[in-house]
Amino acid sequence: MQRAVDSWIGQFEEGYWPPLAMLARLTEEVGELAREVNHRFGSKPKKPEEPEGDLEMELADILFIVICYANSLGINLNEAFVKMMDKYKTRDSNRWTRKNI
């Protein structure tokens, strides 16, 4: 995914946005996801004229911005993900009730 995003962004002179602009964009996308979740699962119904949102696309928009952020900072998300999972496996190994499988 990181290569695909980098290849797409690389077509344009502007390249990656500055870090603060990406943070603003990420915040905007998370807000769009929150709005859709609130409409579907919360207490705020959509207005009759509002189209049905797409949770899949809202999550993908967030993923795209996270990948842009990582690429612009030279962060390998595969490596970061492995480190993060190790952290959770260690720190939270006894935090939750395990299923008997």
Buried (B, 14 or more C-beta within 10 A) or exposed (E): EBEEBBEEBEEEEEEBBEEEEBEEBBEEBBEBBEBBBEBEEEEEEBEEEEEEBEEEEBEEBBBBBBBBBBBBEEBEBEEEEEEEEEEEEEEEEEEEEEEEE
